């Protein structure tokens, strides 16, 4: 009979994510996770089989959390241009206000791009986020196009914030998105 788990899958995956966030995805080893979780390396091998399996499971867990936060914000924000800005600004808050930490987070994109399962999750999230943004522009002729362009502008503004470090990331993103929408058509905001 198997022993009861001392850490739930969610607790363990959160610990793996902590290693990723503090030291990067390359630091995720059975030894590193064993040290932070208190579980033996053999227990981790039983749960994940391989280092790649452990990394994938943790990143899928991160996608689950991002999907849930996106859905929560999409439900809470008004279906207006201001609501679209608030949704993306809300998602930006998790990046923190330290460009160096944000840069470390970009290493996760490398892992997402390398792994077809993770890449598919990213594509699905992008589609869901585009749909949520398009709902906020449903009265516009090209709501889907505005949503995709706004999503691209949002990601670009995060990168440019990393270079400039001008204040809080959420403030920078909001300012950039307002400029973007005003350039598209002043009556959008």
C-alpha positions as CSV (number, residue, x, y, z in Angstrom):
1,X,0.0,0.0,0.0
2,X,1.5,3.4,-0.9
3,X,2.3,5.9,1.8
4,X,0.1,9.0,2.0
5,X,1.6,12.0,0.3
6,X,3.0,14.6,2.6
7,X,2.7,17.3,-0.1
8,X,-0.2,17.6,-2.5
9,X,0.6,17.8,-6.2
10,X,-0.4,21.5,-6.1
11,X,1.9,22.2,-3.1
12,X,4.8,20.3,-4.7
13,X,4.3,22.0,-8.1
14,X,4.3,25.4,-6.3
15,X,7.6,24.5,-4.8
16,X,9.0,23.6,-8.2
17,X,7.7,26.9,-9.5
18,X,9.5,28.7,-6.6
19,X,12.8,27.1,-7.8
20,X,12.1,28.2,-11.4
21,X,11.2,31.7,-10.3
22,X,14.2,32.2,-8.0
23,X,16.9,30.3,-10.0
24,X,15.5,29.7,-13.5
25,X,14.3,26.6,-15.3
26,X,17.7,25.1,-15.7
27,X,18.0,24.9,-11.9
28,X,15.1,22.5,-11.6
29,X,16.7,19.3,-10.6
30,X,15.6,16.5,-8.4
31,X,18.2,17.5,-5.9
32,X,17.1,21.2,-5.8
33,X,13.4,20.3,-5.5
34,X,14.2,17.7,-2.9
35,X,16.0,20.3,-0.8
36,X,13.1,22.8,-1.0
37,X,10.3,20.3,-0.7
38,X,11.7,17.9,1.9
39,X,10.9,15.0,-0.4
40,X,13.5,12.4,-1.4
41,X,14.8,12.4,-4.9
42,X,13.4,8.9,-5.4
43,X,9.9,10.2,-4.4
44,X,10.2,12.9,-7.0
45,X,11.3,10.4,-9.6
46,X,8.2,8.3,-8.8
47,X,6.0,11.3,-9.2
48,X,7.6,12.8,-12.4
49,X,9.8,10.1,-13.9
50,X,12.2,12.7,-15.4
51,X,13.5,16.2,-14.8
52,X,11.7,17.3,-18.0
53,X,8.5,15.8,-16.7
54,X,8.8,17.7,-13.5
55,X,9.5,20.9,-15.3
56,X,6.6,20.4,-17.7
57,X,4.2,19.6,-14.8
58,X,5.2,22.8,-13.0
59,X,4.8,24.9,-16.1
60,X,1.4,23.4,-16.8
61,X,0.5,24.2,-13.2
62,X,1.6,27.8,-13.9
63,X,-0.6,27.9,-17.1
64,X,-3.5,26.6,-15.0
65,X,-3.0,29.5,-12.6
66,X,-2.7,32.0,-15.4
67,X,-5.8,30.7,-17.1
68,X,-7.7,31.0,-13.8
69,X,-6.5,34.6,-13.2
70,X,-7.3,35.5,-16.8
71,X,-10.9,34.1,-16.4
72,X,-11.3,35.9,-13.1
73,X,-10.2,39.3,-14.5
74,X,-12.3,38.8,-17.7
75,X,-15.4,38.2,-15.6
76,X,-14.7,41.1,-13.3
77,X,-13.8,43.8,-15.8
78,X,-16.4,45.9,-17.7
79,X,-16.9,45.2,-21.4
80,X,-15.4,48.5,-22.4
81,X,-12.0,49.7,-23.7
82,X,-11.2,50.7,-20.1
83,X,-12.1,47.2,-19.1
84,X,-9.7,45.8,-21.7
85,X,-6.9,48.0,-20.3
86,X,-7.8,47.0,-16.7
87,X,-7.7,43.3,-17.7
88,X,-4.2,43.5,-19.2
89,X,-3.0,45.8,-16.5
90,X,-4.2,43.3,-13.9
91,X,-2.3,40.5,-15.6
92,X,0.8,42.7,-15.7
93,X,0.9,43.0,-11.9
94,X,2.2,39.5,-11.5
95,X,5.4,40.5,-13.3
96,X,6.5,42.6,-10.4
97,X,8.3,45.9,-10.7
98,X,11.8,44.6,-11.1
99,X,13.0,44.4,-14.7
100,X,15.7,41.8,-13.7
101,X,13.0,39.5,-12.3
102,X,10.9,40.0,-15.4
103,X,13.9,39.0,-17.5
104,X,14.2,35.8,-15.5
105,X,10.6,35.1,-16.2
106,X,11.3,35.3,-19.9
107,X,13.3,32.1,-19.6
108,X,9.9,30.4,-19.1
109,X,9.0,31.4,-22.6
110,X,12.0,29.5,-23.9
111,X,10.6,26.4,-22.2
112,X,7.1,27.0,-23.5
113,X,8.4,27.4,-27.0
114,X,10.5,24.2,-26.8
115,X,7.7,21.9,-25.5
116,X,4.8,21.4,-27.9
117,X,2.4,20.7,-25.0
118,X,3.3,24.0,-23.3
119,X,3.3,25.8,-26.6
120,X,-0.2,24.6,-27.2
121,X,-1.2,25.9,-23.8
122,X,0.2,29.3,-24.7
123,X,-1.7,29.4,-27.9
124,X,-4.9,28.4,-26.1
125,X,-4.4,31.2,-23.5
126,X,-3.7,33.7,-26.3
127,X,-7.0,32.7,-28.0
128,X,-8.9,33.0,-24.8
129,X,-7.4,36.3,-24.0
130,X,-8.1,37.6,-27.5
131,X,-11.7,36.6,-27.1
132,X,-12.0,38.3,-23.7
133,X,-10.5,41.5,-25.2
134,X,-12.7,41.3,-28.3
135,X,-15.8,41.2,-26.1
136,X,-14.7,44.7,-24.8
137,X,-14.7,46.0,-28.4
138,X,-17.8,44.2,-29.7
139,X,-19.3,47.4,-31.0
140,X,-16.3,48.0,-33.2
141,X,-16.2,46.7,-36.8
142,X,-13.0,44.7,-36.3
143,X,-13.1,43.7,-32.6
144,X,-11.0,40.6,-33.1
145,X,-8.3,42.6,-34.9
146,X,-8.3,45.3,-32.3
147,X,-8.0,42.6,-29.6
148,X,-5.0,40.9,-31.3
149,X,-3.2,44.1,-31.9
150,X,-3.8,45.2,-28.3
151,X,-2.5,41.9,-27.1
152,X,0.7,42.4,-29.1
153,X,1.0,46.0,-27.9
154,X,0.7,44.7,-24.3
155,X,3.5,42.2,-24.7
156,X,5.6,44.8,-26.5
157,X,5.0,47.3,-23.7
158,X,6.2,44.8,-21.1
159,X,9.4,44.4,-23.0
160,X,10.0,48.1,-23.4
161,X,9.2,48.6,-19.7
162,X,12.0,46.1,-19.0
163,X,14.5,48.4,-20.8
164,X,13.2,51.7,-19.5
165,X,12.3,50.7,-15.9
166,X,10.0,53.7,-15.8
167,X,7.9,53.2,-12.7
168,X,5.6,50.4,-11.9
169,X,4.9,47.9,-14.6
170,X,1.1,48.3,-14.4
171,X,1.3,52.1,-14.7
172,X,3.6,51.8,-17.7
173,X,1.4,49.2,-19.4
174,X,-1.7,51.3,-18.8
175,X,-0.1,54.4,-20.3
176,X,1.1,52.5,-23.3
177,X,-2.3,50.8,-23.9
178,X,-4.1,54.1,-23.7
179,X,-1.7,55.7,-26.2
180,X,-2.3,52.7,-28.5
181,X,-6.1,52.8,-28.4
182,X,-6.0,56.6,-28.9
183,X,-3.9,56.2,-32.0
184,X,-6.2,53.6,-33.4
185,X,-9.3,55.7,-32.9
186,X,-9.8,58.3,-30.3
187,X,-13.4,57.3,-29.6
188,X,-12.3,53.8,-28.4
189,X,-11.3,55.2,-25.0
